[in-house]
Amino acid sequence: MELIIKNSSVAIGFARLAIRALESGDQPHEFLTWVSAINGELYNQKKIESQLSVSSPPDGDMQILGQYLSEYGIEAIANADGMFAGFLIDQTNRKLHIFRDKVGEKPLYYRLSEDHIEVMSENAFDDSYIPDHKSNTKKALLGFLPDKSKYVNGVQRVTPGSYITFDLDTFGSEEKRYWEWPTRPNRYKGKSITDLRLFKKFLYASVESRLAADVPISSLLSGGIDSAVITKVAQDILGYPLPAFTLGFKNSNYDESRVARLSAKAIGCELEIVEIDSKTLSRLTPLCIESMTEPILDTACLSLFALGQVVSKNFKVALTGDGGDELFQGYSLFKNLRSMELARKTSRLSRLLLQLTLTLPALRFRESYISQTMKVERVISILKHYELNPIALALSPLGGTKLIDNVIGTLSSDFSDSLRFSPEHFSARYLENYYRAEILPHLYLEKADRMSMIHGLELRAPFLSPQLIEFASQVSQNQIQTGKRKILIRQFAEEFLPSEVLNAKKHGFSPPLLEIVKHLEEPDWNLEYLGLTEEVLSRNWESALAGNQNASYAAWATLVLNSFSNKLIS
């Protein structure tokens, strides 16, 4: 989707993946003096359509959403349940509204100049490859660009759950948030909200709404309980075995296909295991990076790219378990906050003890999703830079390596201030907000959207239903900390999954980078603007080849950034 408005001229480009109203859902959509173009899906289409004043509403769900907003005003976007991003032009009042869904499943970029406005669904502006050292430094350190970041060429992202209104005569603008993640209470006053029956009610409603399609639907089934729960519910609703896909990494500890097979057997779904080896994944790496319109440093990009190639041959839609961790603080870092805080309070002694543990044979590196060695190295990085945000450092793609020391040394004072340590960083509330507001939309969902849509595949995440989010956010912090991990999701999963699945270590679709790097050719490095010399980058690459897990994550991040820096040169 592309929109350019300059003076009285308007240029619109739109291409869609037809999933509903296959023949009649094309856009832009015109209604009286309004024009709209929106990417995505509207899951409460019937409710929105019933409120339209016309007797014969359009067929496409995004057409219906555009017409609904023209009738009730842009603020009515708060009533829409879906994943979408787009614009609405009010030709009578000379206004342009651009907007994005509540959690940020669909991206949207814009740039405002003195005499024109550009809006795009991808960061594919003509000058996207202008060297942007500040943005790339942020991305190298954090793994994503924080909300409200502005690219050097003036491009900005629309914040999830917000809309921006532009005056087409003065080019003045006003931004408003229409939805935010609810704040979780520390303690629940009154009857316990951990009601499994009520949770199932919201979950089944969410999954059912996300099954709306005029094409066949599939599921991505990892070895975790989140995707298993979604697959189970979808199959219950459909009443027939759901086609499901998982990756099988040959001869790797990252392979979850055996656990996924156990889940599929318990659910009764039709599972296809896409077997792939490290050499094949290495051959896909350049294609994966080339499909990005800006650097995406999540290593699971490669897995989703490979899986999407296969799934998209017969399906345009796949359900995922994305969002389950955000509902109930499922990430492992939540369990480690207190030990990280204690280590910081005794930083000198802790650093000495942690460095000593790296020499113990019992803790030597073993390949797994998050090895003990990987954790120790990252905590050492946190203690070394005790003045900075420990959460950002713990989750950095460069964490636990010497590369992070070099990048931190080049930070400008304003960026350092935004990263400066605060005691609140060790609170579950801060970490939850960091995942929900920053990492989820700007890394995980961006990865999911780009790596699927490049193959003509749409991923849908029922756990990210606003109604389900608002219900889950009523579960108190105390109930989460004293209950089982991912409390209500796990309680439901226990009804049908075997203990071997329930107790399996979570990998998701993370690829075996240590094996993949061995088949990749070290690039000609061009990242001096990050403060990373060829010598330092080569040393990290060699460390990855030698089996260091943190170095392999950093190798992927620098490889992606380096590929984009080469685009700048060319």
DABEL-V169007 format. One record per residue. N is the residue number from 1. RES is the residue in one letter. SS is DSSP state (~ for helix, > for strand, _ for the rest). Layout:
# DABEL-V169007
N	RES	SS
N	RES	SS
This chain:
# DABEL-V169007
1	M	_
2	E	>
3	L	>
4	I	>
5	I	>
6	K	>
7	N	_
8	S	_
9	S	>
10	V	>
11	A	>
12	I	>
13	G	>
14	F	_
15	A	_
16	R	_
17	L	_
18	A	_
19	I	_
20	R	_
21	A	_
22	L	_
23	E	_
24	S	_
25	G	_
26	D	_
27	Q	_
28	P	_
29	H	>
30	E	>
31	F	>
32	L	_
33	T	_
34	W	>
35	V	>
36	S	>
37	A	>
38	I	>
39	N	>
40	G	>
41	E	>
42	L	>
43	Y	_
44	N	_
45	Q	~
46	K	~
47	K	~
48	I	~
49	E	~
50	S	~
51	Q	_
52	L	_
53	S	_
54	V	_
55	S	_
56	S	_
57	P	_
58	P	_
59	D	_
60	G	_
61	D	~
62	M	~
63	Q	~
64	I	~
65	L	~
66	G	~
67	Q	~
68	Y	~
69	L	~
70	S	~
71	E	~
72	Y	~
73	G	_
74	I	~
75	E	~
76	A	~
77	I	~
78	A	~
79	N	~
80	A	_
81	D	_
82	G	>
83	M	>
84	F	>
85	A	>
86	G	>
87	F	>
88	L	>
89	I	>
90	D	>
91	Q	_
92	T	_
93	N	_
94	R	_
95	K	>
96	L	>
97	H	>
98	I	>
99	F	>
100	R	>
101	D	_
102	K	_
103	V	_
104	G	_
105	E	_
106	K	_
107	P	_
108	L	_
109	Y	>
110	Y	>
111	R	>
112	L	>
113	S	_
114	E	_
115	D	_
116	H	>
117	I	>
118	E	>
119	V	>
120	M	>
121	S	_
122	E	_
123	N	_
124	A	_
125	F	_
126	D	_
127	D	_
128	S	_
129	Y	_
130	I	_
131	P	_
132	D	_
133	H	~
134	K	~
135	S	~
136	N	~
137	T	~
138	K	~
139	K	~
140	A	~
141	L	~
142	L	~
143	G	_
144	F	_
145	L	_
146	P	_
147	D	_
148	K	_
149	S	_
150	K	>
151	Y	_
152	V	_
153	N	_
154	G	_
155	V	_
156	Q	>
157	R	>
158	V	_
159	T	_
160	P	_
161	G	_
162	S	>
163	Y	>
164	I	>
165	T	>
166	F	>
167	D	>
168	L	_
169	D	_
170	T	_
171	F	_
172	G	_
173	S	>
174	E	>
175	E	>
176	K	>
177	R	>
178	Y	_
179	W	_
180	E	_
181	W	_
182	P	_
183	T	_
184	R	_
185	P	_
186	N	_
187	R	_
188	Y	_
189	K	_
190	G	_
191	K	_
192	S	_
193	I	_
194	T	_
195	D	_
196	L	~
197	R	~
198	L	~
199	F	~
200	K	~
201	K	~
202	F	~
203	L	~
204	Y	~
205	A	~
206	S	~
207	V	~
208	E	~
209	S	~
210	R	_
211	L	_
212	A	_
213	A	_
214	D	_
215	V	_
216	P	_
217	I	>
218	S	>
219	S	>
220	L	>
221	L	_
222	S	_
223	G	_
224	G	_
225	I	~
226	D	~
227	S	~
228	A	~
229	V	~
230	I	~
231	T	~
232	K	~
233	V	~
234	A	~
235	Q	~
236	D	~
237	I	~
238	L	~
239	G	_
240	Y	_
241	P	_
242	L	_
243	P	>
244	A	>
245	F	>
246	T	>
247	L	>
248	G	>
249	F	>
250	K	_
251	N	_
252	S	_
253	N	_
254	Y	_
255	D	_
256	E	_
257	S	~
258	R	~
259	V	~
260	A	~
261	R	~
262	L	~
263	S	~
264	A	~
265	K	~
266	A	~
267	I	~
268	G	_
269	C	_
270	E	>
271	L	>
272	E	>
273	I	>
274	V	>
275	E	>
276	I	>
277	D	_
278	S	~
279	K	~
280	T	~
281	L	~
282	S	~
283	R	~
284	L	~
285	T	~
286	P	~
287	L	~
288	C	~
289	I	~
290	E	~
291	S	_
292	M	_
293	T	_
294	E	_
295	P	_
296	I	_
297	L	_
298	D	_
299	T	_
300	A	~
301	C	~
302	L	~
303	S	~
304	L	~
305	F	~
306	A	~
307	L	~
308	G	~
309	Q	~
310	V	~
311	V	~
312	S	_
313	K	_
314	N	_
315	F	_
316	K	_
317	V	>
318	A	>
319	L	>
320	T	>
321	G	_
322	D	_
323	G	_
324	G	~
325	D	~
326	E	~
327	L	~
328	F	~
329	Q	_
330	G	_
331	Y	_
332	S	_
333	L	~
334	F	~
335	K	~
336	N	~
337	L	~
338	R	~
339	S	~
340	M	~
341	E	~
342	L	~
343	A	~
344	R	~
345	K	~
346	T	_
347	S	~
348	R	~
349	L	~
350	S	~
351	R	~
352	L	~
353	L	~
354	L	~
355	Q	~
356	L	~
357	T	~
358	L	_
359	T	_
360	L	_
361	P	~
362	A	~
363	L	~
364	R	_
365	F	_
366	R	_
367	E	_
368	S	_
369	Y	_
370	I	_
371	S	_
372	Q	~
373	T	~
374	M	~
375	K	~
376	V	~
377	E	~
378	R	~
379	V	~
380	I	~
381	S	~
382	I	~
383	L	~
384	K	~
385	H	_
386	Y	_
387	E	_
388	L	>
389	N	_
390	P	~
391	I	~
392	A	~
393	L	~
394	A	~
395	L	_
396	S	_
397	P	_
398	L	_
399	G	_
400	G	_
401	T	_
402	K	~
403	L	~
404	I	~
405	D	~
406	N	~
407	V	~
408	I	~
409	G	~
410	T	_
411	L	_
412	S	_
413	S	~
414	D	~
415	F	~
416	S	~
417	D	~
418	S	~
419	L	~
420	R	>
421	F	_
422	S	_
423	P	~
424	E	~
425	H	~
426	F	~
427	S	_
428	A	~
429	R	~
430	Y	~
431	L	~
432	E	~
433	N	~
434	Y	~
435	Y	~
436	R	~
437	A	~
438	E	~
439	I	~
440	L	~
441	P	~
442	H	~
443	L	~
444	Y	~
445	L	~
446	E	~
447	K	~
448	A	~
449	D	~
450	R	~
451	M	~
452	S	~
453	M	~
454	I	_
455	H	_
456	G	_
457	L	_
458	E	>
459	L	>
460	R	>
461	A	>
462	P	~
463	F	~
464	L	~
465	S	_
466	P	~
467	Q	~
468	L	~
469	I	~
470	E	~
471	F	~
472	A	~
473	S	_
474	Q	_
475	V	_
476	S	_
477	Q	~
478	N	~
479	Q	~
480	I	~
481	Q	~
482	T	~
483	G	_
484	K	_
485	R	_
486	K	_
487	I	~
488	L	~
489	I	~
490	R	~
491	Q	~
492	F	~
493	A	~
494	E	_
495	E	_
496	F	_
497	L	_
498	P	_
499	S	~
500	E	~
501	V	~
502	L	~
503	N	_
504	A	_
505	K	_
506	K	_
507	H	_
508	G	_
509	F	_
510	S	_
511	P	_
512	P	_
513	L	~
514	L	~
515	E	~
516	I	~
517	V	~
518	K	_
519	H	_
520	L	_
521	E	_
522	E	_
523	P	_
524	D	_
525	W	_
526	N	_
527	L	_
528	E	~
529	Y	~
530	L	~
531	G	_
532	L	_
533	T	_
534	E	~
535	E	~
536	V	~
537	L	~
538	S	~
539	R	~
540	N	~
541	W	~
542	E	~
543	S	~
544	A	~
545	L	~
546	A	_
547	G	_
548	N	_
549	Q	~
550	N	~
551	A	~
552	S	~
553	Y	~
554	A	~
555	A	~
556	W	~
557	A	~
558	T	~
559	L	~
560	V	~
561	L	~
562	N	~
563	S	~
564	F	~
565	S	~
566	N	~
567	K	~
568	L	~
569	I	~
570	S	_
